[in-house]
Amino acid sequence: MRIICYLFVLIFFSCSSSDSNILVVNSGEAQGSYYHIKYMSNNGLDYHSDIDSLLMEVDSSLSIYKRYSLVSRLNSGEQLRTDSFFNTVFMASQKVFLESEGNFDCSVSPLLSAWGFYKDKLGDSIVVDSAKFRSILLDIGFDKIKLIGDSLVLPRNMSLDFNALAQGFTVDLIAHYLESKGVVNYLIEVGGEIIAKGMNDDGDIWRVGVDKPLASIDANDRFQFILNLENKALATSGNYRKFYEMGGVKYSHTISPFTGFPAQNNLLSVTVIHDNCMLADAYATAFMVMGLKQTKQFVAQHADIEIYLVYIGKDGDWKTYISKKMSERLIN
């Protein structure tokens, strides 16, 4: 998924198969995290190698950690034609940028770099230089970047980072591939972003659990909630596992494109359910920047979005806000 690695646990209650449809399980490493896929396949046909090939194609287009990738080469100033993966993610990024009034912005890459969030391990400290971050803001703004056909117009000193929705895109891509093979019952998870369609091999709706927004996992009490996920996608964003802490202040990896600083609000985590995993992924990030009040107002105007928010109340205790449709999915 991106800068932060989400630790989701998928809970499956499936142990048998019927007729010629056989449960197939694929898993592996991808995009700095892991993927787990279960699907009912005719005669147990296994698409693992094809899925791995798709993952490599996504990396070749969208990974900022691969120097040979299309986005890396475009960021370095090369004049190249964009591909269908890049174009799809760019247009989705533009959509959410506009809808969120700039709170979701895939041009914040220079700020993420300045804050040190591209490092394998965060350093012991970082110099918080307000003047430096304000100067970088001059090169931030997705509306300054244009895609004309298959040509990207990227102003000097600007760069793109699609990590905030690339894993959601990958989930959708694998789903489309499986459906092209006639697979209608599946659950796909890449770095914590999920889509579920149809039923598991017991004929039940797929069931998933989402971890509490804690820096470490308590194996005996790990889930914030468990729900039935029926023909929908789910994505979660949070600031609880990748951050700097200096002088009692936490600086998270979710950067505000307006201040140049990590977003400061009382949200701990955002879970979004939507038809499209790429958009769920993007909305989750946008909401972490927007904060509680603005997120609730946004969702009230978008009937296709369901949310589960965990935030810190005025009394310092954890609180939750759950949209009506989301609450109907919860089983505990």
Sequence and secondary structure as in RCSB ss.txt:
>XXXX:A:sequence
MRIICYLFVLIFFSCSSSDSNILVVNSGEAQGSYYHIKYMSNNGLDYHSDIDSLLMEVDSSLSIYKRYSLVSRLN
SGEQLRTDSFFNTVFMASQKVFLESEGNFDCSVSPLLSAWGFYKDKLGDSIVVDSAKFRSILLDIGFDKIKLIGD
SLVLPRNMSLDFNALAQGFTVDLIAHYLESKGVVNYLIEVGGEIIAKGMNDDGDIWRVGVDKPLASIDANDRFQF
ILNLENKALATSGNYRKFYEMGGVKYSHTISPFTGFPAQNNLLSVTVIHDNCMLADAYATAFMVMGLKQTKQFVA
QHADIEIYLVYIGKDGDWKTYISKKMSERLIN
>XXXX:A:secstr
  SS    EEE      BTTEEEEEEEEEETTEEEEEEEEEETT   HHHHHHHHHHHHHHH TT TTSHHHHHH
TT   B  HHHHHHHHHHHHHHHHTTTSS TT HHHHHHTTTTSSS  S     HHHHHHHGGG  GGG EEETT
EEE  TT     HHHHHHHHHHHHHHHHHHTT  SEEEEETTEEEEESB TTS B EEEEE S SS  TTS EEE
EEE  SEEEEEEESSSSEEEETTEEEES B TTTSSB  SSEEEEEEEES HHHHHHHHHHHHHH HHHHHHHHH
T TT EEEEEEE TTSSEEEEE HHHHHHB  
